């Protein structure tokens, strides 16, 4: 989730401190096993190339925000580049020195980026 560099580890520790300070809804809503299974199925299929599905992406003209960490081993950044390449109105942002945990390590920056994207 977090890279082993000093700066990435520091950002991860900052996230854990923020998490411990949370006062509103401190417990996440429970998720069912069925939800987990659907997520794992979707995740496992994303890494399997199927060029026929890319054709459908070109028909989506809605703005899309695609974000990832440059060292994400769960969902590699190359897949985010590929997705953004096939979406006509995609905005791509790859966060440096971070893996899958970029929304936690760069919470303020990512939140600002999402709000800016939604406001346009």
Buried (B, 14 or more C-beta within 10 A) or exposed (E): BBBEEEEBEEBBEEBEEEEEEEEEEEEEEEEEEEEEEEEEEEEEEEEEEEEEEBEEBEEEEEEBBBBBBBBBEEBBBEBBBBBBEBBEEBBBBBBEBBBBBBBBBBBEEBEEBEEEBEEE
